[in-house]
Structures are given as C-alpha cells and as structure tokens.
Amino acid sequence: MDFATDARASELAERLTAFMDECVYPAEPVLDEQVLASRGTDREFSRPQIVQDLKAEARSRGLWNLFLPGERGAGLTTLQYAPLAEITGRSPALAPEAVNCAAPDTGNMELLSEFGTPEQQEQWLEPLLDGRIRSAFCMTEPDVASSDATNIRTRIRRDGDHYVISGRKWWSTGAMDPAAQIFIVMGQSADPEDATVDRHRRQSMILVPRDTPGVSVVRPLHTFGYDDAPRGGHAEVAFDDVRVPAGNIVKGEGEGFAIAQARLGPGRIHHCMRLVGMAERALELMCRRALSRTTFGKPIAQQGAVQTQIASARVNIEQARLLVLKTAWLMDTVGNRGAHTEIQSIKIAVPLMVQQVVDDAIQVHGGAGVCRDTILPHLWASARTLRLADGPDEVHRGSLARRELRRYS
C-alpha cells in the first residue's frame, strides 16, 4: 500500500491551498453577514452571492468536480482526491460547494453517472456537473426508523406510463434551495402485501423534478441551530400523488437498495476525508489560542492538561487519516464491496475523533469556543451530525461485529 501523494495530486493540492488562503477563508465572515442579511422567514432561502463568486473563481482556476473520476470529472482516483477533500473540509460551509464537490450533489452525480440512462444524464447530470442546478436526496422518513432502509414506506406505484409517488421525507439535504431542481426519491415499489418479494428488492429510486405538482417543501430542519447555509439546509418534503414519467425510474424497479449502498460508499469516504480537514483546522485554532492566552501566570500552552489534549489530537488525526487513506486505496483497487469493512470503520472512528478534537479546542477557547466568533461550533455540529448521517454508529458497529464473528464461526 502506497499512500504517497503523486505529482498531480500535489500540484492540485498546492493550487487548492492557495485558493483557500486567498479566497475561501476571507469569505467566511462575509458568508455569515450575507446569510443573516438575506434571512427572512424560515421558509425563505436566498443563495449568498459570495458562494457564486467563489464558484466562478474556483472554476477559473481549474478546481472543479475534483471528486468524480473519469472523463466527466477531474479524472482523479479516490486516493488522489483524498488530500484535496481534506483541504476543503477545513471550511465545510464554503469550500466543497465552491469546487462543486458538496453533498448531496456529489453522491447524486455519481449515482446518475453510474446508473442513469443517457436521457437522465443529459437532462440532470450535465447541468449538475456544470453547476447550473443543485439536487436533493430524499431517503429518510419521519415515521419510521430509517437506519433500516427496508422500513421506508413512501410508495412508488406504477400507473400506465407513469409512476405515482406518495409519502413524506425529511433531512433531505439541499431541498430548501430553489436551485435544487431534481430530487432523487427512494421508496417502496413492490406491493406491500406481496410477501414473496425479498425485503432488499422492494425499494426503487426515481427522479422527481422539483416543480412537479404534488411536491411541497414543508419546513426547514436545523442541526444544532445551524441551517447548513449555503447548501440550502435540510428539509421535510411531502409527495402527494406526484406523477412522473416511467422513464424517471433509476436502473429499474427493485434496484433502490443496491443503488443506495453503491451511492453511500463513496459518500461516506468523502465525508471522512473532509472531517480530517475539520480536525486539522480545530487543532490549528487550539494551538494558536493556547499560545496567545495566559492563565495562572503562564501561557495556556504550558498547562499540562492542554498539552495532553494537543498531543492526543495529533496522534488521533494521524491514525484516522491513515485509515481513510487505506480505505481510499481499497476503493481504487478492490472496489466499494471490497472496502466495506474499512468504510464502516472510518464512518465510526473519524466523526468520533473529530468531535473530541473540536470539543478540546472549544474548551481551550473558553467562551469564544461556543459562539460564532470562531468556526468551532459549526465544526462540532457537523461532526456530531455525521454520527447519524449515512447510517448511525450502532448500525455500522453491529455490521462490523457480525462480519468479524463470521471469521470464527
């Protein structure tokens, strides 16, 4: 296993770091000002101009669609993309979208690229790759435990040349943004009374344009008080007898669960790559704060407890990064299925690590650590939320344990 950064990734990392220093970090306070200035009622959303400016600048610098391999994207391997995603993770509210590498669009573009028909790709994938529209992924539901995807009850019913969708989703990331013109909806397409259908073949995914009659964004959902601007935030979305052409089904009926697994694998590793960057940003802030403040007659940096926190953060970040890089290497060499154990491992370990590093940084900052004067509260909320997103810790732990036990059965 060779995790060394090659020449191309190094050159892109250098350019991306310059973009962060020159454009993204200075834009963070501007983003806060524009979000606050544009906010009316909770139902209103206005995309901050600073985001559009950063996207134009990133594109002019050749920093665009870095996540996607092949001709449609930057052509990078998962391992090549890892250090770049880590850099963007240092400013999670701005940098990923600025380079068109933000969730849920990344996962949705990968889904359409792998499973979409030529017509679906022309209508939706191309404008997503171009940054002209955004998208939402509608899977989780408020009325069932969606950590088990077979619980999903939204109905996708065939009616002649159309499908009719009925149900309610929530935590649909990006759906508050009017630019999210296409929703990818997962629902149950098999007859609920037909017990002969395998439980993992009952789900399908279907493309639902935002302006289809019967689609309504019910309300925004905040995470620890944050609305995830500029990504448009999470929403609860109702689908009331929504009728779309049969050609909008993705891959075919009964393929939804398999598609979800294929989509979530790369999504999980991208999240963890960015999380390592969040931890590095928190550690940097912690060290700078510790060197600039004095308590009980000496700099905070000389307090034993703080030194322990800093040393532990460095060790834990390095361990997490190595596991993420191993997972990226496996994704490139043996694929999503072959990297299953490692994908679950990083999904458990990395958010927990970041949550602790950020918490220690907050402690060193005192009162400044819990207000919006620093990025730390946002980093903490992001890390804590990702212990639920793409599957809660408990589900991954259970699956990993069963896999490990099978070796000895």
N, C-alpha and C positions, 0 to 999 in steps of 0.2 A: 504494500500500500504506500503510495507516494502522494502526500498531501501538499507538496510544494506548489506555490503559485507560479504558473507558467508566464511567459513573456507577455502574451496577450492580456491575460487577467491582470497582470501587474500594471500594464500601461493603462487599462481601463480604470483600475483602482486609483491610479495617480490622478487621472482626469476627474474621476468622480469625487475624490477627496477635495480637489481644488474647487469643484462646483459646490460642495458642501460649505467649504470655508468662505467662498466669495459670495454665494447666493442664498443658500438654504438657512444657515444659522442666523444671518442677519434678518431673514424674513420671518423668523419665529415670532418675535413681538409684533410684527406687522400683521401676521395672521390673526393673533389674538384681538388686535384692535379692529380689524375688518369683520371678524366674526361677531364681536359684540355690537359693532355699529349696524350690522345688517340684520340682527336678530329682532324679530317682532314676536308673533305668537309662536308656539311650539310647532305649528303646522307649516310655518314658512321656512324656506331654505333658499339662501342665495349664495352661489359659489363665490368665495373670495377672489378678487382679482389677482391677488398675489400668487394664487395657485396656477392660474392661467399663464401668468408671466413666467413662472418657474418652468412650466412645461415647455413653453416656447424656447426658453434658454437651454434647457436640457437637450431638446431635440436638435438645436443648432450646434450643440457640442458633440453630437453623436451618441448621447446617453439615452437610449430609448429601447423599450422592450427587451431589456437585458435578460429577463427570466426565461424567454422562450427559445428553445433550441431549434435548429433547422433554418430554412430559408426565410420563414415568416418573422423570425425574431433575430436576435443578435448572433445566433448560432453557437452559443456557449454550452458547454457541458454543465451538469449540476455542480461539479466540483469547481469549475471556473467561476460560476455565478456566486458561490458561497461567500467569498470575501466582499463581493460587491453588495450583496444583500445585507451583510453585516454593517457596512458603511451607511447604507440608507436607514438601517434600524436605529441609528443614533438620533434621528429626527423623524419619528414614526408618523407624525401628523402631516408632514410635508414631503419628505424625500421620496418615499415609494411612489406616490402618485405623480410627482414631478417627472419621474423617469418611466411612467406608465407601467409600474411594477407593483401596484397596490391590489390587495384583496378587496372584494371578491373577483375583480376583473381578471387577475392572473389565472385563477382556477377556472373561471368561465371560459377564458380564451383557450386554455389547454384542453378543456372539455370539447369545445367546438372544433378545435384543430384536430383532435384525435377521433371524435365520434360524429361530428356534424356532416351533413350532406353538403355537396358543392353549393347548393342553393342556400342552405343555412349559413355557410361560411361567407358567401358573398353578401348576404343581407346583414349579418350581425357580426361575424368575426372581423371582417375587414375594417368597418368603422370603429370597432373596439381597438384593434391594433393601431389605427390611425389616431386614436384619442378623441374622436369626434363625439362618441357617446360613452356611457358607462352602463353597468349592468348590476343586477342583484341576484342572489342565490337564495331561493325560498325552500327551506327544508324543515327547519324546526317548527314545532307546533305548540301552542299554549295548553292544549287539553290532554296531551299525552307525554310520557317520558320519552323524549326524542333521542336520548342517548342510545336507545334501541331503535334503529331506523325502521325496523319492521312494525313498530307501533303506529307509524304515520297513517292518518285516516283521511287526509284530503283525497277526494275521488277524482279520477281521470276516466271518464266514461266515453266510449266510442258511440257516436251518433252519425251514421252515414259517412260523409266525407269530412266530418269534424270530430273533435274531442270536446267534451264539456267538463270544465274543472270547477269543483265546489269544495271549499274548505277555508281554513284560516291559518296563516303562518305568522311567526314572529321572529325577531332577531334576524330579519332579512337585511343584511348589511348593504348600505348604499341606496336602499329603496326610497329614502327621504329626498334624494337628489333627483330633480326633474331630468337631469341628464342620463339617468339610468333608464334607458329606453327599452331594455329587454330583461325580463325576469325568467330565470330558469327554475321551474317548479317541479318538485318531486312529490308524487302522490301515488295512491293505490289504484292500479288499473285493472286488477283482477276482481272478479265477483267476490265480495266479502263472504258469501255463503258457500263458495266453492272450496271445500277443504282439500281437494286433490292438488291444488296449486302449491308448490313449495313456497315457504314463507319468505325466501330470498328472491323469488321470482314474481312477487305480487306488485312490485313498485316500477314506475316508469318516470322518466323525466321529459318535460315538454317545454317548449319555448312559448312564452306569453308576452306579447308586446304590451308595454305599459298602458297604452291608450285603448286597449280592448275593453268594450263595455262589460261591466261587472267587476273590474279590478278597482279596488279602492284602498288607498293607504290610510289606515285607521288612526295611527298615532305614532309618535317617535318613542324610542326606548333608550334611555340614557344608561351609561355604565359608570357607576360611582360618581354621577353628576356630570360626566363628560358625554358630549353628543357625537364624538368622533369626527368633528369637522376637521378637514374639509371634505371627508369622504361621504358626507351626506347622512351619516348616522344610521342606526338600526331602526327598523320599522315593524309594526304589526300590519299585515296586509290581508285583506279579505278577498276571496274569489267566489263570487256569487253567480253560478251558472255561466261561467266565462267560456265562450265558444271560440275555438281557434281551428284552423285547417289541420287535417290529419297529417300533413307533411311537416308539422311542427314537432312531432314526436322525435326524440333523440335516440338514434340507433335502432329502436324498436320496443314494443311492449315487453315488460318484464325485465328490462335491462337496467333499470334505475339503480338498484343496489350495487351492481357491479360497477356502473359508471361512478357512483359516489365514492366507492373505495379507490378507484383509479384517480379520481379528482383529488381526494383528500390526502393521498400520499405525498405528492409534490407540495401541496398547500401546507401540510404540517412541517415539512423540512424548511420551506421558505420562511414560515413564521419563526422557527427556531434560529435560522440564520440571522434574522433581524433582531431577535431577542438578545443574541450575543452582543450585538452592537449597542442595544439599550443598556446592558450591564456595563459595557466599557464606558459609555457616557456617564453612567451613575458613579462609577469608580473614579473617573476623572474629576467629577464635581466634588466627590467626597474628599479626595486628596487636596484639591485646591482650597476647599473650605477648612480642612484641618490645618493647613499651613497658614491660613490668614486670620485665625481666631485664637484667643488666649483664654484659658480658664485655670484658676487656682495657681496663677503665677507662671505658667508655661504654655507654649502652643498646644492646641488640641492634638496635633500630630505626635507629640511626645507622650501622650497618655497611653498607657499600656493597652487599655481596652480598645481604643481606636486603632492602634497598630495591629492588634489581633484581627479586627474587622477588615482592615485593608489587606493584610496578608491572606486571610481566608478568601476574600473576594478574588484576588489574583489567582489563587490556586483553583478555585471553583470555576472561574471563567475559562481558564486554560483547559481544564478537564472537559467542560461542556463543549468547547469549540472542537476539541479533538473528536468527540463522539459525533458531533454534527458533520465534521469533515469525513469521518469514516462512513457515515450514512450516505452522504453525497456521493462518495466513491462507489459504494454498493449500488446506488441508484443508477449510476452510469455503467457499471459492469455486469450486474445481475438483474437489474430492474426493480420496479416497485415491490413485486411479490418477494423477491429475494432479500430485500432490505426491510421486510415487515417488522422483524424484531427490533432492529435499530430505530426505525421510525417511531415505534411505540415508546422506545426507551428515551429518545430525545424529547418526545411530547410530554413525558412525565418529568424528566430531570431538568430541562432547560428553563421552563417557566418558574419552577420552584427556586432554582438557583438565582434567577433574575429578581424574583420577588424578595429574596433575602438580601441581595446586594443593594437593591434600591432602598429597602427598609433601613439598612445600616446607614446608607447615605442620608436618608431623611433624618435619622437620629443625630448624625453629626451636624446637620444643618439647623437643628432645633426648630423654632417656629417657622423659619424660612422654608423648611422642608415640606410643610404641609399646605402651603399656599401656592398660588400660580406665579409667584416670583421666580420659581425655578420650574424645570420640566419634570422634576422628580414625581409629583403626584400623578401626572399623566403616565409616566413610565410604570409606576406601581400598578395603576388601574389596568394598564394593558397586559402586564404580566399575570395579574390575578385573573383577568377575564379569560386569558388563553388556557388556563387550567380547566376551563369548561368548554371553550370553543373547539371544534373538530374532535369532540369526544372528551368526556371528563376523565380525570386521573384514574378513578376507580375502574372504569371500563378497560383502560389500557393495562392497568396492573393485573386485572383478572385474566385478560387475554394472554399477557406475558407469562403469568404463573402457569396457566394451563399448557402453554407451549413448552415451558421448561419441564413440567411434570411428565409430559409425554415421552421425554427422553429416557425416563426411568421406569416407565410403565411396563 
